Amino acid sequence: MSTIPPLLHDAFELLQMDLYGKLDDAEQLAVKDDEWTEDDIEAAQKLIIDLVIVIRVLVIEHQIRPDSDCRVCGSAWPCPVVTAIHGLLKDPQGQYIALVTRAHAEQC
């Protein structure tokens, strides 16, 4: 069983933390108790557009090939990425909890 070299592991962790930071910004704006300023409204509009683009690109990247497999994953379509996106859009809270629970169980 191979392991990820420490430097590569650190790079993946930094990338993940940067992604979480962007998502934290969006979440903090969404749950802000104070009245939104014009800057908040502009930031929310940009975040919504950016998040929609991210989801669209992921769906485009994971399109079905003529052989019925995902063109990125190579697994049967709908691949796990498309299935996860679909589930998260339909039931964000429930799917998120299930994914985090599963990821935690795999780490233990």
C-alpha positions as CSV (number, residue, x, y, z in Angstrom):
1,M,0.0,0.0,0.0
2,S,1.5,3.3,-1.1
3,T,1.3,6.5,1.0
4,I,1.2,10.1,-0.2
5,P,4.5,11.8,0.3
6,P,4.3,14.4,3.1
7,L,4.9,17.4,0.8
8,L,2.1,16.3,-1.5
9,H,-0.1,15.6,1.5
10,D,0.6,19.2,2.7
11,A,-0.2,20.6,-0.7
12,F,-3.5,18.7,-0.8
13,E,-4.3,20.0,2.7
14,L,-3.6,23.6,1.7
15,L,-5.8,23.3,-1.4
16,Q,-8.6,21.8,0.7
17,M,-8.3,24.6,3.3
18,D,-8.4,27.2,0.5
19,L,-11.6,25.7,-0.9
20,Y,-13.1,25.5,2.6
21,G,-12.3,29.1,3.1
22,K,-14.2,30.2,0.1
23,L,-17.2,28.1,1.2
24,D,-16.9,29.5,4.7
25,D,-17.1,33.0,3.3
26,A,-20.3,32.1,1.5
27,E,-21.8,30.5,4.5
28,Q,-21.0,33.4,6.8
29,L,-22.7,35.8,4.5
30,A,-25.8,33.6,4.3
31,V,-26.2,33.4,8.0
32,K,-25.3,37.0,8.7
33,D,-27.8,38.4,11.4
34,D,-27.3,42.1,10.5
35,E,-29.0,43.8,7.6
36,W,-27.0,43.3,4.4
37,T,-25.1,46.2,3.1
38,E,-24.6,46.9,-0.6
39,D,-21.2,45.2,-0.4
40,D,-22.9,42.1,1.1
41,I,-25.4,42.0,-1.7
42,E,-22.7,42.3,-4.3
43,A,-20.6,39.6,-2.6
44,A,-23.6,37.3,-2.4
45,Q,-24.4,37.8,-6.0
46,K,-20.8,37.0,-7.0
47,L,-20.7,34.0,-4.7
48,I,-23.9,32.6,-6.1
49,I,-22.7,33.0,-9.7
50,D,-19.3,31.5,-8.8
51,L,-20.9,28.5,-7.1
52,V,-23.3,27.8,-9.9
53,I,-20.4,27.9,-12.4
54,V,-18.4,25.4,-10.2
55,I,-21.4,23.0,-10.2
56,R,-22.0,23.4,-13.9
57,V,-18.4,22.8,-14.8
58,L,-18.3,19.6,-12.6
59,V,-21.4,18.3,-14.4
60,I,-20.0,19.2,-17.8
61,E,-16.7,17.5,-16.9
62,H,-18.4,14.4,-15.8
63,Q,-20.6,13.9,-18.9
64,I,-21.4,10.5,-20.3
65,R,-19.2,9.0,-23.1
66,P,-20.7,7.0,-26.0
67,D,-19.7,3.8,-24.1
68,S,-22.0,5.0,-21.2
69,D,-19.1,5.7,-18.8
70,C,-18.1,9.1,-17.3
71,R,-15.5,10.8,-19.4
72,V,-13.5,11.8,-16.3
73,C,-14.0,9.0,-13.8
74,G,-14.3,6.2,-16.2
75,S,-17.0,4.6,-14.0
76,A,-20.5,3.8,-15.1
77,W,-22.7,6.9,-15.6
78,P,-24.1,8.6,-13.6
79,C,-20.7,8.5,-11.9
80,P,-20.3,9.2,-8.1
81,V,-19.6,12.9,-8.8
82,V,-22.8,13.5,-10.7
83,T,-24.8,11.4,-8.2
84,A,-23.3,13.4,-5.3
85,I,-24.0,16.7,-7.0
86,H,-27.6,15.6,-7.8
87,G,-28.2,14.4,-4.2
88,L,-26.7,17.5,-2.7
89,L,-28.8,19.8,-4.8
90,K,-32.0,17.9,-4.0
91,D,-31.3,17.4,-0.2
92,P,-28.2,19.5,0.8
93,Q,-28.5,19.0,4.5
94,G,-29.2,15.3,4.5
95,Q,-26.6,14.5,1.8
96,Y,-23.9,16.6,3.4
97,I,-24.4,14.9,6.7
98,A,-24.3,11.4,5.0
99,L,-21.1,12.3,3.1
100,V,-19.3,13.7,6.1
101,T,-20.3,10.7,8.2
102,R,-19.1,8.3,5.5
103,A,-15.8,10.2,5.1
104,H,-15.2,10.1,8.8
105,A,-15.9,6.4,9.0
106,E,-13.4,5.8,6.2
107,Q,-10.7,7.7,8.1
108,C,-11.2,5.6,11.2
